[in-house]
Amino acid sequence: MLDALSGKFPVSVITGFLGSGKTTLINKLLKRPDMNRVAVIVNEFGEQAIDNDLVEVSSEQMMLLNNGCLCCVLRGDLQETLRDLFVKRRNGDIIDFTRVVIETTGLADPAPVMQTLMTDDMLLANYRLDCVVTLADAVNGIEQLDTMQEPVKQAALADRIVITKSDIAGEETTAKLEARLRALNPQAPIKRALNGEIELEFLINVGLRNVKGKLEDIERWMGEPDEHGEHHRHDEKVKSFSLRFTEPMTWNSFSQTMEVLSTLRGSDMLRVKGLINVTDHKGPMVIQGVQHLFHPPVELNEWPSDDHSTRIVFITRNIPRETVANLFAAIGAVTETA
Amino acid sequence: MKPTMSPQGQAAQTISRNMKLISHNELAGFGGIGEGINMQVTKDGRRILWLAHESAPKNFTAVDVSDVKNPKVICQTDLPHERVRSNSLDVVGDIMVVAYQTKAVGDKPAGMDIFDISTPEKPKLISHFDASGPNSRGAHCVWFVDGEYVHLTSGSGDFEPTHPNDFQFYRIIDVRNPSKPVEAGRWHYPGTHKGDKDAPPPRHPKFDGGYRPHNILVYPERPDRAYVAYLDGGALILDISDKANPKMITNWRYSPPYNGFCHTVMPLMSRDMLLVTDECTKDDGLDWPKLGWVVNASAEKNLVPMSTLPLPPLESFVKRGGRYGAHNIHENLPGPASFRSDNLIVGTFFNGGVRAFDISNAYQPQEVAYYVPGAPKLSPKGSIQINDVWVDENRLIYTVDRFAGGLYILEMDI
């Protein structure tokens, strides 16, 4: 009866390589007049974190900015901070925020942040993941991808990628990084930003906002179309591929297959997004998972177009496409469209 | 000032979740509305919202809400004097009934008016049903949904209560001939009328709200049942298959330990449940908690509470001024412009605003939306006091302030 998505507060997660300019970007966002009624969770009120002339009132943990945006420091864990914000908002103790932006630390794995929103009942009922934005530093990005695990994962999990410092790195290096990132995560649109300047529209309203099943919303959420099915890249470990099934499948087929996959290889299933055509359901079932965990499925009111086939996008580490396709055939008894 | 706000700052701020203001109308400066709201769809297709005022000088106001972004007051009437209030009204087709309750016993007009509202700009009085008398203050509430009978919370000239707080009881008024309304039956709580064989019921030890009906609900699906909230007497179901002789089937009494003033008993017909609300009647949290209860009614003679509607904690609202707690809900009235749901409940909570709950899991109701307007100008309590609500068939919400704010039209995003 109720729309399972529309009433929830969208959450954007801003993650990025060390030194990639997250603070600069957030600072710029905080100055925008259209960022009012946004609660921003930052790691600390650092020296250069927030310009003093923006701050209307502040306490140790919270600042109200003069554009109506609330900025608060992450206390304890994120789960507690998000719960606390919700309760304070409902009690009318703080501004009536309509969106949450979370800044993660440079070394953070974004997966646990995303999983927090899927595992806590209270958060699940009141928030929804809107978008993971990953910042990549054009100067050091390639080296970071070569030598560290975290940047690879941050890029692989992103819905949107922002390349920073391209003016310092130069076009050639920036283009290389962009190609590398595109291969790593072909679904995520990539933009360049200088000094944290980027259109807000690029970073918000990515996740599905309601169950109406509009084509443009679904395309925006699923990411850029993947014509080739599978991408091989420089870093052979992380793969992105999609599966497509024309025939409807039972919910059992789908869930059992995914259960086996996540039991055996959960930590290597970085991100999964899909529309599932489930037998006897009018609209598609929207599924999304991060490693071992899946968000409860949400049924849309209707299919966005005449194409009613199941589409699932996987970003995995060391799991080839055919392994997943074979599992669907063996366990789910469904085979891909010829 | 801190990033968190003072109670006055909180009261001044509008807060909302999943409800958006479409329009606001201060009703020509008379923005205090009681608990009578109903929507008429006229023969020429206009949508007219009828509102009974909380207190004199105004009687009722009609607002043309055909364009919800631009509501227009098309009629506003006066009471004959300051010692009477209307508070409650209902509409069926082009007939409207309005209650009149006086401040003191013996005063007039006390009872009910019946109007022809086929031209909403010019309501025509058809008849007056007189309920005045030496022990009567007239009528507090009307329920009129079938075009034939009004279920009236009222005193009468011949009723002599055993306690002065018990001056109203349940009267069924036959209005099939609207120019000659006549009583078809009546019922009062055992022991509240002088001469009853039952002893008078015990008074509430802290807040003697009395033994009177508040809302009396009867639906076309169950014409043989009346769902009655009887203030300190709790929730009742009466068998009214013989209107001349109503009989009590069940009575769920929960005060004490709770603080009385049972206000509404609404059946959730498809689920064999009731939604029962209390009325908060004291400022500053004195009678907290005042709740909305989900009640299992599948064994009609043994009503059992299952859960209550979750509200923000008392301390968040108690210092903002005025009342904070349960009151009216949208009552799933039949009629062309009324929302009906046994899963989505929309209720009013004074300075807690208007709030919507998903009760599809009756053991764990969830709050899904709310709108708490900032304190209206000239609000005597320093806060909003949302009093009553109507939800139309398109799920638009029409809610009203008790003193000054007038009408707020809202859209839900759930």
Interface residues (C-beta under 8 A of the other chain):
Chain A: M1 L2 D3 S6 G7 V57 S58 S59 M62 M63 L64 L70 K88 R89 R90 N91 G92 D93 I94 D96 A125
Chain B: M1 K2 P3 T4 M5 Q10 Q13 T14 I15 S16 R17 N18 P312 P313 S316 F317 S341 N343 L344 D358 S360 Q366 E367 V368 A369 Y370 V372 D413 I414
